[in-house]
């Protein structure tokens, strides 16, 4: 039995024509369901739905009065449609902004696709760099703020694997603004030192031999430090 991934389901849905709300005729928005159960508690049955977010939709406008009269609650309904079907149902919302946080618009999807392509391209370049032991290109990717974080983290790992001592100076003072990426860089520097039996002088931060007793750069005693 084959199971589709969430990405495969989304790709299939995007190839379909968006349905129109049967109450107002407006094209419905693609909506990612939240990680909570709905209705009978068995879940939504799909990771995505189409939802009418037209505030002028007759069903939405009338819903406030209907729910107030029946249940004495301030809420209304949004019309929903299950992808690939003509099955229209309703879900409750408690404000006009309710559920809008899960709307997936074309701009967001385009940005996500661009990110995926950038990551794929970055990993491909790094694979070539690893085979050729091209430290300069890997450093360039690591220091490029426009590269995806995942790609830069992989670049940091690779610098630790085969980077030379000259790689330490360009990256030691980088401030990434990302804790995980910063940690990867610190670990890369440690690995370079371990492979070359070196360390930073505790006084001047220049690179010295691990067993050095006197720093050749600042002349201070570093034995035991």
N, C-alpha and C positions, 0 to 999 in steps of 0.2 A: 504494500500500500504506500503510495507516494504522498508526501506532505509538502505543500508549497511554503516557501519562506515568506516573511512579511514583504520583502523586497519584490519577490515574484508576483505576489498578489497585487502590489501597488502598480507594477509595470503592466499587468493585465488590465487593471482598472483604467489606467491612463490611456490605453488604446481604445477605450469605449467612449461613446458620446455621452456628455453629461445630461442627465434627465432634467426635465422642467417640472417645477412644482405644479401639481394639478389644481391648486387653489388660486395661484397668482400668475402662473405661466413664466415665472422667472427661472433662469438656469440655476440649478442647485450647486452648492459648493462642496468640494471634496473635504471630508472631515475625518480626522484620525480619532478613533474611539478611545476614551480614557481607560486606565487600568482598573475599572470598577465594574461590578455587576449591574445589570439593568433588568427591570421588569420581574421575571420569575427567579432571578438570582443565578441563572445559568450562563450569563454573559451575553455579549452582543452577537456572537456567532460569526463575526467578521472584524478584521482590524480597521476597516474603513467603511464609511457610509457617505451618502450624499445627503446634505441637509439644506433646507431653504432658510436663509438668514435675511430674508426680505422683511423688514419691520412693518411694511405696509401690506403684507400678506393678510388676506381676510381671516385665515385660520389663526394666525398669530394674534391679530388684533382682537378677535372675538374670544380667544382662549382666556384672556384675563378675566372677563366677566363670567365665563362658564365655570372656571375653577373656583372663583370667589363664591359663586352661588352654590356649587356642589360641595366644596370642601373647605370653604372659608380660608383659603390660602391665596397669597399674592403670587401667582405663577401663570404661565401660559404654555402653549405647545409650539414646537417646531416640527414641520413635516420632514420626515426622513425617508430615504429610499435605499434599499439594499442593492449594491452594484450588480449589474448584469440581470436585473429583474425589473418588473413593473410593480413591485411590492412596496406600497407606501404605508408608513405607519407614523406614529407621533411620539415625541419624547418631551418631557416637561422641562421648562427652563424657568428660572426665578428672577431673571432680569433680561433686558434687551442684549446685554453683553454676555449672558450665560452661554457657555460652550464655545464662544468665538475663539478662545485660545487654541483650539485644536484644528482650526481651519487651515487647510493646506492650499495655498494659492500658487499660481504659476510662477511667480517670482521666487518663492521659497524653493519650489521644486527645481527651478533652473539653477539656483545657487547650490543646492545639494548635488545636482548632477555635475556642475563645474568642479566642485570639491572632490568628488569621486574620480573625475578624470585627472585632476591635478595630482591626487595621491597615486593613482595608477602610473602616471608619467614619471613622478618622482621616484617611485620604487624601481621602475625600469632603469632609470639612469643610475641609481645607486647600485643596482645589480651589476651593471657594466663596470662601474667604478671599483666594486669589490674585486672583480676578476682581474682588473688591471692595476689594482692597488693605487688608484688615483686619489691621493689624499687631498690634493688641491681642490678638485671638483667637489669632493665630499664636504670640505670645509666651506666652500662657497654656498652649498645648499644649506648647511647648518646655520650659517650666519644670515641667510636671506629671510627676512621677516615675512615675505610674501608666500613662502612655501608653507604647505599645511603642517600642522604640529606633528602629526604622525610621521611624516617624511623626515622632519628635522630630528625627531627622536631616534629614528633609525640611523640617520647620519651620525648622530652622537655616538651610538653604539659602535658603528663602524670605525669611527676615529679612535675609539678605545681599543678596537681589535688590531688595527695596523698603523695607526697614526705615529708619526715620529715626534721627537721632542719639540720640533719647531711648531707643532700644532697647538701646543699648550698656550703660548703667549696670545694668539688671536682669540682664544675662547675663554680664557680664565676669568676675564672681567666682563663677559657678556651678561646682561641682565635681561632675562627672557620674559618675565612677567607670567611665566607658567611654571608652577612648582615642579611638576613631573619632568618637564624638559630641562629645567635647571639642575635637577637631581641627576639626570642622564649625563649632563655635561660634567658634573663633578665626578661621577663614577668613571667617565671616559678619561679624565685627567689622571685619576688614581691608577687606572689600568696602564696608561702610558708610562707612568713612573715605575710601576711594578715591572714592566717588561724591560725597562732600561736601567733598573736599579738606581733610580734617582729620587729626589724629593725637592720640595721648595725650601729655601732658606727661611727660617722663622723670623728673621730680621729684615731682610731685603726682598724676599720672595723670589729671588733668582734661583734657577735650577742648579742643584749641586748633587754630587754623588751621595748615595744613601749613607755610606760609611764615612763621609767627610767629617773631619774634626774642626777644620777652620774653613769658613766660607771664602772661596776664592774671589768673590765679588765685593763683599763688604768687610772681610777680614775678621769677622767676629767668630768666637768659639761656638760651635754648634754641636759638639759631641754630647750625646745623651739627650738632645732636644728633639 
